[in-house]
Amino acid sequence: SIAINPETNHDLGVDDYLNVSVYPNPATENVSLTVGGVHVLTLVYIYDVNGKIIWQDSMEHTHDRIEVELSAKLFAPGVYTVYASNSYETSSEKLVVIR
């Protein structure tokens, strides 16, 4: 499910640039992905260490941030890369899933 945080900030700040954050990290039960700076169509992927896409979604919103809650149980224990990309920027963050 996607929960949209409708904060808008017109000052130049962190949410003006595409950025990804993951919490908690490492994750055991649930993981919250926050993608900031989503002003145009943005693709979000989670890759495993072998480069296989485990999860993907596309986002487009006029607010500064989009938050996605995922069950960490969808992922085997290990290290993943959360990668966001749009026409202008890319951002990535490591995600560790433990049991």
C-alpha positions in Angstrom: 0.0 0.0 0.0 1.1 3.5 -0.7 0.5 6.3 1.9 1.1 9.7 0.5 2.5 12.4 2.8 1.1 15.6 1.5 3.8 17.9 2.7 4.8 20.6 0.3 7.9 22.7 0.7 8.8 25.4 -1.7 12.2 26.2 -0.1 15.1 24.4 -1.7 15.6 21.4 0.5 16.2 17.7 0.6 12.8 16.9 -0.9 13.6 18.9 -4.0 16.1 16.2 -5.0 15.2 12.6 -5.6 16.2 10.6 -2.5 15.4 7.3 -0.9 15.4 6.3 2.8 14.7 3.0 4.4 13.4 2.4 8.0 14.0 0.4 10.0 17.3 -0.9 8.6 18.0 -3.7 9.2 14.3 -4.8 8.8 12.7 -7.8 10.4 8.9 -7.4 10.0 8.0 -4.3 8.0 10.0 -1.8 6.1 9.1 1.8 5.2 10.5 3.2 2.0 10.3 7.0 1.7 11.0 8.5 -1.7 11.5 12.2 -1.7 11.6 14.6 -4.6 9.0 12.8 -6.6 7.9 15.6 -9.0 7.9 13.5 -12.2 7.3 9.9 -13.1 9.8 7.9 -10.9 10.5 4.2 -11.0 11.4 2.5 -7.8 13.1 -1.0 -7.7 14.4 -3.3 -5.1 17.3 -5.5 -6.3 18.9 -8.5 -4.7 22.7 -8.9 -4.6 22.5 -10.8 -8.0 20.8 -7.8 -9.7 17.4 -9.5 -9.8 14.4 -7.2 -9.4 12.5 -8.3 -6.3 9.9 -5.5 -6.2 9.1 -2.5 -8.4 6.6 0.3 -8.6 6.2 3.6 -10.5 5.3 6.8 -8.7 4.2 10.2 -9.8 3.0 12.9 -7.4 3.2 16.6 -6.9 4.0 16.4 -3.2 7.5 16.1 -1.8 7.4 12.5 -0.5 5.8 9.2 -1.1 5.9 6.5 1.6 5.5 2.8 0.9 5.1 0.1 3.6 6.2 -3.4 2.7 6.4 -6.6 4.6 10.0 -7.6 5.1 8.7 -11.2 5.0 8.5 -10.8 1.2 12.3 -10.9 1.1 14.7 -13.6 2.1 17.3 -12.5 4.6 20.0 -10.6 2.9 21.2 -7.3 1.4 19.1 -5.4 -1.2 19.4 -2.1 -3.1 16.5 0.2 -3.2 16.9 2.3 -6.4 14.8 5.2 -7.6 15.2 6.8 -11.0 13.4 9.4 -13.1 14.3 11.5 -16.2 16.7 13.7 -14.2 18.1 11.9 -11.2 18.8 8.6 -9.5 19.1 7.6 -5.8 19.8 4.4 -4.0 19.9 3.0 -0.5 20.9 -0.4 0.9 18.3 -2.5 2.7 19.2 -5.3 5.0 16.6 -7.9 5.9 17.2 -10.2 8.9 15.1 -12.7 10.8 
